[in-house]
Amino acid sequence: MAAVRMWGLALVMSSVGWQGGPLFAADAPAKPATIAEAAKLLDLTKFPRMPGAEAPRQARLAELSYEAKGDVKAAYNFQKQALAKLKWQELPGGYISDQTASGTFTRDGSRVSVTVFPTGADGKVSVMLNQHGNVDLARLPVPPAAKPFYSGPASAMFLTDAAPNQTAAAVRKLLLEKGWKPYGTAGDTQFFKQNAVQIGATVSTAPAQMNKTMISFQSSLMSADLPAPEETERLQYADSTTTVSFDVKLSQEDLAAFYRKTLSAAGWQATTDNPIKIDFRHVLIFRNPAKDLLELQMHDFEGNTRALLKHQTAAEVEEVERLAKAKIEEQKKAKSAPTDKVQLALPAIATGVEKKKNSVEFKLPNGKVKGVVEDWRKQFAKDGWKEETAVVDPMAGSVSLTKGNLTLTVVYVDTGFLPAEVTMSVIGGELDAVAEKK
């Protein structure tokens, strides 16, 4: 999903064409939005979907993706009209064709991008909406020598003659001074977060610009505000699962203390005094007044603490609990329900009978088993059994039959020298085998 989201972002970036000054007015929001502030403007879990839309692949505060029947232009216009009803205005630079459509919309300094393209299936399109937060990327701090190169609704770029490593260090320092917290790296990109907005700062050489150093900013709104210690390794945030994972040199006790302190400031409280050990992990649960849930998982890993913090909304927690209760009730009903029994009359000539709850094994004189199985098949058919497979040869054979939730199997081997061996088994019930009187 992360790759799809970045693809959609790149498509929007390529479709807008203006360069130069700041995108937003001077009174743009001074601080990155919180979850509550962003949700007031647009919550994509509640955003209307096209008639006949399939269940969404992703439905979060900041991301929505689904498939529906329709053409690209009609699908894009549906999203556009729905956003307009919520007072979102389309920015210049959008692109619409029969094969793809993309555009960006703004309200109170926040942006959301829309991308639509055919799925390849007959008459279906894929719809993606991504929120990018309320940070004016053109106004993010850069070294004094860096000059604006491009600014759009989803990205901003600057050029400088300084070396890439020197520039990356300077950008990091400037962002930290403005209150941005380190939030992982990926190649040449450093990630930072503040409140519920994440930005990526990529510093690289631009061959098309006489090998100057380019600073590129992108941003995305996070569906969950998941803090992390500043000094981490391999930090990764996934909006599709609302999780952040990382390694840190802090002990598990110190990491738990960090989260108790950091999360309490945002109204979260731990549900236990100490983490609970589950398998090889230690788990600490936090809840807030809205009944949302945060689960912190920790375990030792190569001298560090490996951690994962997962967010679930109150609705998601309620759904998990509902499914768990339904599963328990289903198991209770299964235990209390009467067990189906399959009545079977064994031939009077059967010997060495070994009965079990779901199967019976016995022997017949050689040359007799094929006729016995043929008689059984006729009787099973009269009793309403459906024959799925049947191989009935003099020396070996197998028959499989079904009836409701029951499956009955007969397997035999008759070498012609030793007594034939027969096994009958049932799945979904019990086998009641009674020998016929001689």
C-alpha positions as a LaTeX table, in Angstrom:
\begin{tabular}{lrrr}
\hline
Residue & $x$ (\AA) & $y$ (\AA) & $z$ (\AA) \\
\hline
Met1 & 0.00 & 0.00 & 0.00 \\
Ala2 & 2.86 & 2.39 & 0.74 \\
Ala3 & 4.18 & 1.90 & $-2.79$ \\
Val4 & 0.73 & 2.60 & $-4.27$ \\
Arg5 & 0.40 & 5.72 & $-2.16$ \\
Met6 & 3.79 & 7.05 & $-3.30$ \\
Trp7 & 2.87 & 6.23 & $-6.92$ \\
Gly8 & $-0.31$ & 8.26 & $-6.58$ \\
Leu9 & 1.65 & 11.12 & $-5.04$ \\
Ala10 & 4.17 & 11.04 & $-7.89$ \\
Leu11 & 1.35 & 11.14 & $-10.43$ \\
Val12 & $-0.15$ & 14.21 & $-8.80$ \\
Met13 & 3.30 & 15.85 & $-8.63$ \\
Ser14 & 3.86 & 15.32 & $-12.34$ \\
Ser15 & 0.44 & 16.69 & $-13.26$ \\
Val16 & 0.88 & 20.10 & $-11.66$ \\
Gly17 & 2.89 & 22.64 & $-13.46$ \\
Trp18 & 3.52 & 25.87 & $-11.63$ \\
Gln19 & 6.80 & 26.93 & $-10.06$ \\
Gly20 & 7.82 & 29.69 & $-7.76$ \\
Gly21 & 6.39 & 31.13 & $-4.60$ \\
Pro22 & 4.44 & 29.74 & $-1.67$ \\
Leu23 & 1.29 & 27.79 & $-2.46$ \\
Phe24 & $-0.78$ & 29.10 & 0.43 \\
Ala25 & $-1.60$ & 32.50 & 1.77 \\
Ala26 & 0.41 & 34.15 & 4.52 \\
Asp27 & $-2.20$ & 33.14 & 7.08 \\
Ala28 & $-1.66$ & 29.40 & 6.49 \\
Pro29 & $-1.73$ & 27.31 & 9.69 \\
Ala30 & 1.31 & 27.98 & 11.85 \\
Lys31 & 1.57 & 24.42 & 13.14 \\
Pro32 & 1.11 & 20.99 & 11.59 \\
Ala33 & $-2.37$ & 19.62 & 12.23 \\
Thr34 & $-3.24$ & 17.26 & 15.04 \\
Ile35 & $-5.39$ & 14.19 & 14.46 \\
Ala36 & $-8.43$ & 15.98 & 15.89 \\
Glu37 & $-7.89$ & 19.08 & 13.73 \\
Ala38 & $-7.43$ & 17.01 & 10.57 \\
Ala39 & $-10.50$ & 14.87 & 11.29 \\
Lys40 & $-12.68$ & 17.99 & 11.58 \\
Leu41 & $-11.81$ & 18.91 & 8.00 \\
Leu42 & $-11.87$ & 15.45 & 6.42 \\
Asp43 & $-12.06$ & 11.89 & 7.70 \\
Leu44 & $-11.68$ & 9.53 & 4.76 \\
Thr45 & $-13.24$ & 6.65 & 6.71 \\
Lys46 & $-16.51$ & 8.58 & 6.41 \\
Phe47 & $-16.00$ & 9.88 & 2.87 \\
Pro48 & $-18.76$ & 8.85 & 0.41 \\
Arg49 & $-17.87$ & 6.15 & $-2.10$ \\
Met50 & $-19.26$ & 5.65 & $-5.58$ \\
Pro51 & $-22.49$ & 3.64 & $-5.95$ \\
Gly52 & $-21.69$ & $-0.05$ & $-6.19$ \\
Ala53 & $-18.14$ & 0.43 & $-4.89$ \\
Glu54 & $-16.38$ & $-2.66$ & $-3.62$ \\
Ala55 & $-15.21$ & $-2.93$ & $-0.03$ \\
Pro56 & $-12.26$ & $-0.52$ & 0.31 \\
Arg57 & $-8.74$ & $-1.89$ & 0.17 \\
Gln58 & $-7.82$ & 0.86 & 2.61 \\
Ala59 & $-10.00$ & 3.18 & 4.69 \\
Arg60 & $-8.18$ & 5.36 & 7.19 \\
Leu61 & $-8.37$ & 8.96 & 8.29 \\
Ala62 & $-5.63$ & 9.86 & 5.80 \\
Glu63 & $-6.06$ & 7.20 & 3.09 \\
Leu64 & $-8.92$ & 5.77 & 1.07 \\
Ser65 & $-8.62$ & 3.37 & $-1.86$ \\
Tyr66 & $-11.28$ & 1.25 & $-3.52$ \\
Glu67 & $-12.51$ & $-0.07$ & $-6.85$ \\
Ala68 & $-15.82$ & 0.61 & $-8.55$ \\
Lys69 & $-17.49$ & 0.28 & $-11.92$ \\
Gly70 & $-17.33$ & 3.41 & $-14.04$ \\
Asp71 & $-15.05$ & 5.40 & $-16.31$ \\
Val72 & $-12.13$ & 7.54 & $-15.17$ \\
Lys73 & $-13.72$ & 10.92 & $-15.80$ \\
Ala74 & $-17.01$ & 10.06 & $-14.08$ \\
Ala75 & $-15.17$ & 8.61 & $-11.08$ \\
Tyr76 & $-12.97$ & 11.67 & $-10.72$ \\
Asn77 & $-15.95$ & 14.01 & $-10.95$ \\
Phe78 & $-17.70$ & 12.01 & $-8.22$ \\
Gln79 & $-14.78$ & 12.61 & $-5.85$ \\
Lys80 & $-14.58$ & 16.26 & $-6.89$ \\
Gln81 & $-18.26$ & 16.90 & $-6.18$ \\
Ala82 & $-18.11$ & 15.09 & $-2.84$ \\
Leu83 & $-15.13$ & 17.21 & $-1.78$ \\
Ala84 & $-16.84$ & 20.39 & $-2.96$ \\
Lys85 & $-19.79$ & 19.64 & $-0.66$ \\
Leu86 & $-17.27$ & 19.55 & 2.19 \\
Lys87 & $-15.87$ & 22.95 & 1.11 \\
Trp88 & $-12.68$ & 21.65 & $-0.47$ \\
Gln89 & $-11.49$ & 23.62 & $-3.51$ \\
Glu90 & $-9.60$ & 22.14 & $-6.46$ \\
Leu91 & $-6.16$ & 23.63 & $-7.07$ \\
Pro92 & $-4.85$ & 24.43 & $-10.55$ \\
Gly93 & $-2.80$ & 21.84 & $-12.38$ \\
Gly94 & $-5.13$ & 18.84 & $-12.31$ \\
Tyr95 & $-5.12$ & 16.36 & $-15.19$ \\
Ile96 & $-8.00$ & 14.33 & $-16.65$ \\
Ser97 & $-7.99$ & 11.87 & $-19.55$ \\
Asp98 & $-9.67$ & 8.58 & $-20.41$ \\
Gln99 & $-6.74$ & 6.70 & $-18.88$ \\
Thr100 & $-5.94$ & 8.66 & $-15.75$ \\
Ala101 & $-7.11$ & 11.59 & $-13.67$ \\
Ser102 & $-5.43$ & 13.36 & $-10.79$ \\
Gly103 & $-5.80$ & 16.55 & $-8.84$ \\
Thr104 & $-5.28$ & 18.19 & $-5.49$ \\
Phe105 & $-7.84$ & 19.96 & $-3.32$ \\
Thr106 & $-7.36$ & 22.35 & $-0.42$ \\
Arg107 & $-9.27$ & 23.61 & 2.58 \\
Asp108 & $-7.88$ & 25.82 & 5.35 \\
Gly109 & $-4.32$ & 25.08 & 4.24 \\
Ser110 & $-4.73$ & 21.30 & 4.15 \\
Arg111 & $-4.46$ & 19.26 & 0.96 \\
Val112 & $-5.89$ & 16.00 & $-0.31$ \\
Ser113 & $-4.95$ & 14.38 & $-3.62$ \\
Val114 & $-7.24$ & 12.28 & $-5.81$ \\
Thr115 & $-6.01$ & 9.72 & $-8.34$ \\
Val116 & $-8.18$ & 7.57 & $-10.61$ \\
Phe117 & $-7.07$ & 5.01 & $-13.21$ \\
Pro118 & $-8.48$ & 1.87 & $-14.88$ \\
Thr119 & $-7.87$ & $-1.42$ & $-13.08$ \\
Gly120 & $-7.61$ & $-3.48$ & $-16.24$ \\
Ala121 & $-10.83$ & $-5.30$ & $-15.38$ \\
Asp122 & $-13.78$ & $-4.58$ & $-17.63$ \\
Gly123 & $-15.40$ & $-1.27$ & $-16.68$ \\
Lys124 & $-13.62$ & $-0.84$ & $-13.34$ \\
Val125 & $-11.51$ & 2.00 & $-11.99$ \\
Ser126 & $-9.27$ & 2.34 & $-8.96$ \\
Val127 & $-9.84$ & 5.39 & $-6.77$ \\
Met128 & $-7.25$ & 6.70 & $-4.31$ \\
Leu129 & $-7.47$ & 9.67 & $-1.95$ \\
Asn130 & $-4.49$ & 10.71 & 0.18 \\
Gln131 & $-4.30$ & 13.52 & 2.71 \\
His132 & $-1.03$ & 15.47 & 2.82 \\
Gly133 & $-1.58$ & 17.61 & 5.90 \\
Asn134 & $-1.44$ & 21.37 & 6.21 \\
Val135 & 2.30 & 22.13 & 5.92 \\
Asp136 & 3.29 & 24.60 & 3.21 \\
Leu137 & 6.32 & 22.74 & 1.89 \\
Ala138 & 7.68 & 25.80 & 0.09 \\
Arg139 & 8.11 & 27.48 & 3.48 \\
Leu140 & 10.05 & 24.71 & 5.19 \\
Pro141 & 13.51 & 25.86 & 6.31 \\
Val142 & 16.44 & 25.32 & 3.93 \\
Pro143 & 20.08 & 26.51 & 3.99 \\
Pro144 & 20.49 & 30.17 & 2.93 \\
Ala145 & 22.21 & 29.26 & $-0.35$ \\
Ala146 & 19.33 & 27.01 & $-1.50$ \\
Lys147 & 17.13 & 28.55 & $-4.19$ \\
Pro148 & 13.49 & 27.61 & $-4.96$ \\
Phe149 & 13.18 & 25.38 & $-8.02$ \\
Tyr150 & 9.61 & 24.06 & $-7.91$ \\
Ser151 & 6.60 & 24.28 & $-5.62$ \\
Gly152 & 3.32 & 22.43 & $-5.94$ \\
Pro153 & 0.53 & 21.10 & $-3.76$ \\
Ala154 & 2.37 & 17.88 & $-2.91$ \\
Ser155 & 6.05 & 18.77 & $-3.14$ \\
Ala156 & 8.62 & 21.55 & $-3.07$ \\
Met157 & 12.17 & 21.50 & $-4.46$ \\
Phe158 & 15.25 & 23.65 & $-3.94$ \\
Leu159 & 18.71 & 23.72 & $-5.56$ \\
Thr160 & 22.07 & 24.52 & $-3.98$ \\
Asp161 & 25.75 & 24.28 & $-4.88$ \\
Ala162 & 26.62 & 22.77 & $-1.48$ \\
Ala163 & 27.55 & 19.10 & $-1.22$ \\
Pro164 & 24.70 & 16.63 & $-0.59$ \\
Asn165 & 26.00 & 15.40 & 2.81 \\
Gln166 & 26.58 & 18.96 & 4.01 \\
Thr167 & 23.10 & 19.96 & 2.79 \\
Ala168 & 21.38 & 16.95 & 4.39 \\
Ala169 & 22.97 & 17.77 & 7.76 \\
Ala170 & 21.94 & 21.42 & 7.45 \\
Val171 & 18.34 & 20.53 & 6.54 \\
Arg172 & 18.11 & 18.15 & 9.50 \\
Lys173 & 19.42 & 20.81 & 11.90 \\
Leu174 & 16.99 & 23.43 & 10.61 \\
Leu175 & 13.98 & 21.11 & 10.85 \\
Leu176 & 14.87 & 20.04 & 14.39 \\
Glu177 & 15.06 & 23.71 & 15.37 \\
Lys178 & 11.50 & 24.16 & 14.04 \\
Gly179 & 10.16 & 21.37 & 16.25 \\
Trp180 & 10.22 & 18.48 & 13.77 \\
Lys181 & 11.11 & 15.10 & 15.30 \\
Pro182 & 13.27 & 12.51 & 13.48 \\
Tyr183 & 11.09 & 9.68 & 12.16 \\
Gly184 & 13.31 & 7.26 & 10.27 \\
Thr185 & 15.22 & 7.22 & 6.99 \\
Ala186 & 15.02 & 5.49 & 3.60 \\
Gly187 & 18.00 & 5.91 & 1.28 \\
Asp188 & 18.58 & 9.63 & 0.69 \\
Thr189 & 15.33 & 10.55 & 2.45 \\
Gln190 & 15.06 & 11.64 & 6.08 \\
Phe191 & 11.60 & 11.54 & 7.64 \\
Phe192 & 10.32 & 13.86 & 10.34 \\
Lys193 & 7.00 & 14.27 & 12.11 \\
Gln194 & 5.22 & 16.96 & 14.04 \\
Asn195 & 1.76 & 16.28 & 15.46 \\
Ala196 & 0.01 & 14.19 & 12.76 \\
Val197 & 2.03 & 15.35 & 9.75 \\
Gln198 & 5.02 & 13.47 & 8.38 \\
Ile199 & 7.45 & 15.03 & 5.91 \\
Gly200 & 10.17 & 13.46 & 3.82 \\
Ala201 & 13.30 & 15.48 & 3.05 \\
Thr202 & 15.30 & 14.00 & 0.17 \\
Val203 & 18.75 & 15.40 & $-0.62$ \\
Ser204 & 20.41 & 14.13 & $-3.79$ \\
Thr205 & 22.45 & 15.12 & $-6.83$ \\
Ala206 & 20.41 & 16.41 & $-9.79$ \\
Pro207 & 22.22 & 15.48 & $-13.05$ \\
Ala208 & 19.68 & 17.40 & $-15.15$ \\
Gln209 & 20.53 & 20.56 & $-13.15$ \\
Met210 & 24.30 & 20.54 & $-13.76$ \\
Asn211 & 24.79 & 18.10 & $-10.86$ \\
Lys212 & 23.61 & 20.61 & $-8.31$ \\
Thr213 & 22.25 & 19.35 & $-5.01$ \\
Met214 & 18.46 & 19.15 & $-4.85$ \\
Ile215 & 16.36 & 19.31 & $-1.71$ \\
Ser216 & 12.92 & 17.79 & $-2.17$ \\
Phe217 & 10.10 & 17.88 & 0.39 \\
Gln218 & 6.95 & 15.73 & 0.42 \\
Ser219 & 4.33 & 15.42 & 3.14 \\
Ser220 & 1.55 & 13.11 & 4.27 \\
Leu221 & $-1.03$ & 13.15 & 6.99 \\
Met222 & $-0.76$ & 10.27 & 9.46 \\
Ser223 & $-3.94$ & 8.43 & 10.41 \\
Ala224 & $-2.49$ & 7.95 & 13.90 \\
Asp225 & $-0.08$ & 10.15 & 15.84 \\
Leu226 & 2.51 & 7.56 & 16.93 \\
Pro227 & 5.50 & 9.07 & 18.74 \\
Ala228 & 8.92 & 7.42 & 18.88 \\
Pro229 & 12.21 & 8.18 & 20.66 \\
Glu230 & 14.53 & 10.48 & 18.71 \\
Glu231 & 17.46 & 8.03 & 18.56 \\
Thr232 & 16.13 & 4.99 & 16.71 \\
Glu233 & 17.26 & 2.59 & 14.01 \\
Arg234 & 15.24 & 1.17 & 11.05 \\
Leu235 & 12.14 & 3.13 & 12.04 \\
Gln236 & 9.22 & 2.47 & 9.72 \\
Tyr237 & 5.71 & 3.93 & 9.86 \\
Ala238 & 2.87 & 2.24 & 7.96 \\
Asp239 & $-0.37$ & 4.16 & 7.64 \\
Ser240 & $-2.14$ & 1.12 & 6.20 \\
Thr241 & $-1.75$ & $-0.66$ & 9.56 \\
Thr242 & $-1.23$ & 2.45 & 11.72 \\
Thr243 & 1.95 & 1.02 & 13.23 \\
Val244 & 5.46 & 2.28 & 13.83 \\
Ser245 & 8.33 & $-0.15$ & 14.40 \\
Phe246 & 11.94 & 0.52 & 15.31 \\
Asp247 & 15.04 & $-0.59$ & 17.22 \\
Val248 & 16.31 & 1.54 & 20.09 \\
Lys249 & 19.19 & 1.32 & 22.54 \\
Leu250 & 16.86 & 2.02 & 25.47 \\
Ser251 & 16.03 & $-0.90$ & 27.75 \\
Gln252 & 12.47 & $-2.18$ & 27.73 \\
Glu253 & 11.90 & $-0.54$ & 31.11 \\
Asp254 & 13.17 & 2.84 & 29.85 \\
Leu255 & 11.15 & 2.58 & 26.63 \\
Ala256 & 7.98 & 1.80 & 28.60 \\
Ala257 & 8.72 & 4.82 & 30.82 \\
Phe258 & 9.21 & 7.01 & 27.72 \\
Tyr259 & 5.79 & 6.04 & 26.39 \\
Arg260 & 4.06 & 6.42 & 29.75 \\
Lys261 & 5.33 & 9.99 & 29.96 \\
Thr262 & 4.88 & 10.94 & 26.30 \\
Leu263 & 1.44 & 9.42 & 25.85 \\
Ser264 & 0.04 & 10.69 & 29.17 \\
Ala265 & 0.47 & 14.24 & 27.85 \\
Ala266 & $-1.94$ & 13.31 & 25.04 \\
Gly267 & $-4.50$ & 11.72 & 27.35 \\
Trp268 & $-3.39$ & 8.10 & 27.11 \\
Gln269 & $-3.14$ & 5.91 & 30.20 \\
Ala270 & $-1.56$ & 2.48 & 30.59 \\
Thr271 & $-4.02$ & $-0.24$ & 31.61 \\
Thr272 & $-1.48$ & $-2.15$ & 33.74 \\
Asp273 & 1.34 & $-1.14$ & 36.05 \\
Asn274 & 3.83 & $-3.35$ & 34.21 \\
Pro275 & 4.05 & $-4.87$ & 30.73 \\
Ile276 & 2.53 & $-8.32$ & 30.33 \\
Lys277 & 4.70 & $-11.08$ & 28.85 \\
Ile278 & 3.12 & $-12.83$ & 25.87 \\
Asp279 & 5.41 & $-15.43$ & 24.29 \\
Phe280 & 8.78 & $-13.70$ & 23.90 \\
Arg281 & 7.37 & $-10.16$ & 23.86 \\
His282 & 6.37 & $-7.75$ & 26.61 \\
Val283 & 3.12 & $-5.91$ & 25.88 \\
Leu284 & 1.77 & $-2.70$ & 27.37 \\
Ile285 & $-1.72$ & $-1.43$ & 26.48 \\
Phe286 & $-2.80$ & 2.24 & 26.56 \\
Arg287 & $-6.35$ & 3.62 & 26.25 \\
Asn288 & $-7.60$ & 7.19 & 25.85 \\
Pro289 & $-10.95$ & 8.80 & 26.77 \\
Ala290 & $-12.25$ & 8.04 & 23.24 \\
Lys291 & $-11.62$ & 4.30 & 23.95 \\
Asp292 & $-8.96$ & 4.06 & 21.25 \\
Leu293 & $-6.17$ & 1.57 & 21.93 \\
Leu294 & $-2.39$ & 1.65 & 21.63 \\
Glu295 & $-0.46$ & $-1.61$ & 21.95 \\
Leu296 & 3.27 & $-1.43$ & 22.65 \\
Gln297 & 5.20 & $-4.64$ & 21.91 \\
Met298 & 8.84 & $-4.98$ & 23.00 \\
His299 & 11.55 & $-7.65$ & 22.99 \\
Asp300 & 15.34 & $-7.83$ & 23.14 \\
Phe301 & 17.09 & $-8.00$ & 19.77 \\
Glu302 & 20.85 & $-8.02$ & 19.20 \\
Gly303 & 21.61 & $-5.74$ & 22.15 \\
Asn304 & 18.74 & $-3.35$ & 21.37 \\
Thr305 & 15.05 & $-3.22$ & 22.16 \\
Arg306 & 12.89 & $-3.97$ & 19.14 \\
Ala307 & 9.51 & $-2.27$ & 19.45 \\
Leu308 & 6.23 & $-1.94$ & 17.62 \\
Leu309 & 3.48 & 0.54 & 18.51 \\
Lys310 & 0.06 & $-0.17$ & 16.97 \\
His311 & $-3.01$ & 2.07 & 17.04 \\
Gln312 & $-6.62$ & 0.89 & 16.86 \\
Thr313 & $-9.65$ & 3.15 & 16.88 \\
Ala314 & $-12.50$ & 2.48 & 19.29 \\
Ala315 & $-14.55$ & 1.18 & 16.36 \\
Glu316 & $-11.78$ & $-1.23$ & 15.35 \\
Val317 & $-11.41$ & $-2.47$ & 18.93 \\
Glu318 & $-15.16$ & $-2.97$ & 19.16 \\
Glu319 & $-15.16$ & $-4.96$ & 15.91 \\
Val320 & $-12.31$ & $-7.19$ & 17.11 \\
Glu321 & $-14.17$ & $-7.86$ & 20.35 \\
Arg322 & $-17.39$ & $-8.56$ & 18.44 \\
Leu323 & $-15.68$ & $-11.09$ & 16.20 \\
Ala324 & $-14.01$ & $-12.74$ & 19.20 \\
Lys325 & $-17.34$ & $-13.08$ & 21.02 \\
Ala326 & $-18.99$ & $-14.45$ & 17.89 \\
Lys327 & $-16.23$ & $-17.03$ & 17.55 \\
Ile328 & $-16.68$ & $-18.11$ & 21.18 \\
Glu329 & $-20.44$ & $-18.46$ & 20.71 \\
Glu330 & $-19.88$ & $-20.44$ & 17.53 \\
Gln331 & $-17.55$ & $-22.81$ & 19.38 \\
Lys332 & $-20.06$ & $-23.19$ & 22.22 \\
Lys333 & $-22.82$ & $-24.06$ & 19.77 \\
Ala334 & $-20.58$ & $-26.55$ & 18.02 \\
Lys335 & $-19.81$ & $-28.27$ & 21.32 \\
Ser336 & $-23.45$ & $-28.37$ & 22.43 \\
Ala337 & $-24.84$ & $-29.42$ & 19.06 \\
Pro338 & $-25.67$ & $-33.13$ & 18.72 \\
Thr339 & $-23.04$ & $-35.06$ & 16.82 \\
Asp340 & $-24.12$ & $-36.53$ & 13.49 \\
Lys341 & $-23.75$ & $-40.31$ & 13.41 \\
Val342 & $-23.25$ & $-42.42$ & 10.33 \\
Gln343 & $-24.82$ & $-45.87$ & 10.66 \\
Leu344 & $-22.88$ & $-48.62$ & 8.90 \\
Ala345 & $-23.62$ & $-52.34$ & 8.71 \\
Leu346 & $-20.44$ & $-54.37$ & 8.43 \\
Pro347 & $-20.54$ & $-57.63$ & 6.46 \\
Ala348 & $-21.02$ & $-60.74$ & 8.60 \\
Ile349 & $-17.81$ & $-62.10$ & 7.06 \\
Ala350 & $-15.73$ & $-59.18$ & 8.38 \\
Thr351 & $-12.89$ & $-60.12$ & 10.74 \\
Gly352 & $-10.30$ & $-58.22$ & 12.80 \\
Val353 & $-12.69$ & $-55.30$ & 13.34 \\
Glu354 & $-11.06$ & $-52.24$ & 15.02 \\
Lys355 & $-13.50$ & $-49.46$ & 15.83 \\
Lys356 & $-12.66$ & $-45.85$ & 16.59 \\
Lys357 & $-14.84$ & $-42.76$ & 17.02 \\
Asn358 & $-14.48$ & $-41.63$ & 13.42 \\
Ser359 & $-13.28$ & $-44.78$ & 11.62 \\
Val360 & $-13.37$ & $-48.56$ & 11.45 \\
Glu361 & $-10.84$ & $-51.02$ & 10.03 \\
Phe362 & $-11.55$ & $-54.66$ & 9.19 \\
Lys363 & $-10.65$ & $-57.52$ & 6.87 \\
Leu364 & $-12.63$ & $-59.51$ & 4.30 \\
Pro365 & $-11.84$ & $-62.74$ & 2.47 \\
Asn366 & $-9.96$ & $-62.03$ & $-0.75$ \\
Gly367 & $-12.10$ & $-61.52$ & $-3.80$ \\
Lys368 & $-15.12$ & $-60.31$ & $-1.78$ \\
Val369 & $-14.41$ & $-56.62$ & $-1.12$ \\
Lys370 & $-15.29$ & $-55.21$ & $-4.57$ \\
Gly371 & $-18.82$ & $-56.68$ & $-4.38$ \\
Val372 & $-19.31$ & $-55.37$ & $-0.82$ \\
Val373 & $-18.26$ & $-51.85$ & $-1.85$ \\
Glu374 & $-20.60$ & $-51.89$ & $-4.85$ \\
Asp375 & $-23.51$ & $-52.83$ & $-2.57$ \\
Trp376 & $-22.56$ & $-50.00$ & $-0.20$ \\
Arg377 & $-22.51$ & $-47.48$ & $-3.05$ \\
Lys378 & $-26.08$ & $-48.40$ & $-4.02$ \\
Gln379 & $-27.26$ & $-48.11$ & $-0.42$ \\
Phe380 & $-25.46$ & $-44.78$ & 0.13 \\
Ala381 & $-27.12$ & $-43.38$ & $-3.00$ \\
Lys382 & $-30.57$ & $-44.40$ & $-1.69$ \\
Asp383 & $-29.74$ & $-42.73$ & 1.65 \\
Gly384 & $-29.00$ & $-39.39$ & $-0.01$ \\
Trp385 & $-25.21$ & $-39.46$ & $-0.19$ \\
Lys386 & $-23.49$ & $-37.73$ & $-3.11$ \\
Glu387 & $-20.58$ & $-39.57$ & $-4.63$ \\
Glu388 & $-17.62$ & $-37.25$ & $-5.23$ \\
Thr389 & $-14.99$ & $-39.75$ & $-6.44$ \\
Ala390 & $-15.00$ & $-43.51$ & $-6.99$ \\
Val391 & $-12.31$ & $-45.96$ & $-8.12$ \\
Val392 & $-13.48$ & $-49.57$ & $-7.69$ \\
Asp393 & $-11.07$ & $-52.19$ & $-9.02$ \\
Pro394 & $-10.68$ & $-55.82$ & $-7.92$ \\
Met395 & $-7.29$ & $-55.22$ & $-6.27$ \\
Ala396 & $-7.71$ & $-51.70$ & $-4.83$ \\
Gly397 & $-10.15$ & $-48.83$ & $-4.69$ \\
Ser398 & $-11.44$ & $-45.73$ & $-2.94$ \\
Val399 & $-14.80$ & $-44.03$ & $-2.71$ \\
Ser400 & $-15.56$ & $-40.56$ & $-1.31$ \\
Leu401 & $-19.12$ & $-39.42$ & $-0.53$ \\
Thr402 & $-20.68$ & $-36.33$ & 1.05 \\
Lys403 & $-23.96$ & $-35.59$ & 2.76 \\
Gly404 & $-24.49$ & $-32.19$ & 4.35 \\
Asn405 & $-21.43$ & $-31.51$ & 6.52 \\
Leu406 & $-20.38$ & $-35.16$ & 6.49 \\
Thr407 & $-17.69$ & $-36.75$ & 4.34 \\
Leu408 & $-17.39$ & $-40.55$ & 4.19 \\
Thr409 & $-14.38$ & $-42.34$ & 2.69 \\
Val410 & $-13.87$ & $-46.03$ & 1.89 \\
Val411 & $-10.40$ & $-47.33$ & 1.02 \\
Tyr412 & $-9.48$ & $-50.98$ & 0.38 \\
Val413 & $-6.65$ & $-53.21$ & $-0.85$ \\
Asp414 & $-7.15$ & $-56.82$ & $-2.04$ \\
Thr415 & $-3.96$ & $-58.59$ & $-3.21$ \\
Gly416 & $-5.73$ & $-61.88$ & $-3.88$ \\
Phe417 & $-3.36$ & $-63.72$ & $-1.54$ \\
Leu418 & $-4.07$ & $-62.26$ & 1.88 \\
Pro419 & $-7.40$ & $-61.08$ & 3.35 \\
Ala420 & $-8.48$ & $-57.73$ & 1.94 \\
Glu421 & $-7.95$ & $-54.72$ & 4.21 \\
Val422 & $-10.72$ & $-52.09$ & 4.40 \\
Thr423 & $-10.77$ & $-48.69$ & 6.13 \\
Met424 & $-13.87$ & $-46.50$ & 6.44 \\
Ser425 & $-13.69$ & $-43.01$ & 7.97 \\
Val426 & $-16.02$ & $-40.07$ & 8.45 \\
Ile427 & $-15.29$ & $-36.35$ & 8.79 \\
Gly428 & $-17.79$ & $-34.09$ & 10.53 \\
Gly429 & $-19.46$ & $-36.77$ & 12.63 \\
Glu430 & $-19.10$ & $-40.19$ & 14.24 \\
Leu431 & $-19.10$ & $-43.62$ & 12.64 \\
Asp432 & $-21.43$ & $-46.22$ & 14.23 \\
Ala433 & $-20.37$ & $-49.53$ & 12.67 \\
Val434 & $-22.36$ & $-52.65$ & 13.62 \\
Ala435 & $-21.53$ & $-56.12$ & 12.31 \\
Glu436 & $-24.31$ & $-58.05$ & 10.60 \\
Lys437 & $-25.38$ & $-61.31$ & 12.19 \\
Lys438 & $-24.03$ & $-64.44$ & 10.54 \\
\hline
\end{tabular}
